[in-house]
């Protein structure tokens, strides 16, 4: 019974990282996507570089960098904030590419129709392009979100007691494999809930299709 | 009473437009009066769609002058390069134009009614309750009031195009621009769209219609303009140009169309 309580506490840490990362990385990813599509060369180049950097290096390395290298140059962050910073920057890069593809899949005719109706660029984005984009990007966003649930286990290197680290500690202490099984079940429950949620969202945003 | 100058809805002067090295419009002059229905005909690639798209700034001209209801949208600077007014003023000037596209371009994530309400509510900041009755009248006119809560994907091409016409009309434009409105439709569906357009013409809506439908041009238009190679080859009263063209190139084109 004590095991389950400890693991529930670990799950709390996992979920905390998961939700806060999602809340920050989704809007940041959208902003980065607009930056990547910007007609200003400096901005689009910078975003390209950022995305390349984040997708081109291991998330683990990014975590270590934020945690160990930043303090060397005088930037001290609390453990949780350091982890969240690395996760958010990393996931925003992936979301940016997904959103960019989504935005580019909307036909030019939609922009033109909005323009001939007198809509500003901002109105067109907010009312016409982004709502349609959401539908296209839901499946890949769902993929990344499920990845994130599992990637949160990487924070064990920052000595934070997430679900997997708690499980491992108990296994090592008691020579009993059950915590691993329990951890697996916990992850599966979390991803099952997400899968169900995204299915609902897809149905909601797809209702205008045949 | 309105004087003569107020009757001119649109005036194009020496419009030039290039795509890269290719000159699409080579000096077009055109005047459209209130209530006129102008059909623009010509072979593919003649520049007729580009001409239409230059009017509402979907394409920008390289040189020339565009005046809409007496307001200048673009005109040449000292170097003979066209300069546009600010984005904001341009949007304001163009509010009196409505456009119907070959590909309909309805907003797929909105119902028929939402498509009609979007611009009046978002752009003109009008109250939804006030626009709904007007939208209903328009939908009734195009025969689709019973489909007001449908999403566009469930409608046929002809129905979608009629919604697109109603959507443009809901902004109460003074000039309607049609860019090959029946070209993407199955032959049996063109009739319903042409009928709607003919009714608009009968109500003296000022219209420019780029079209391959010679019968429509002949019956519904007051003036036909034949464009080829980026210039206006011939223009005049619809029946005269179509039944009795004066220019050799017009004759050759019309012969091919029949």
Interface residues (C-beta under 8 A of the other chain):
Chain A: X107 X109 X110 X112 X113 X115 X116 X117 X118 X119 X120 X123 X127 X128 X131 X132 X135 X205 X207 X208 X209 X210
Chain B: X56 X57 X58 X91 X94 X95 X97 X98 X99 X101 X103 X105 X106 X107 X108 X109 X110 X111 X118 X119 X122 X123 X124 X151 X152 X153 X154 X167 X168 X171 X177
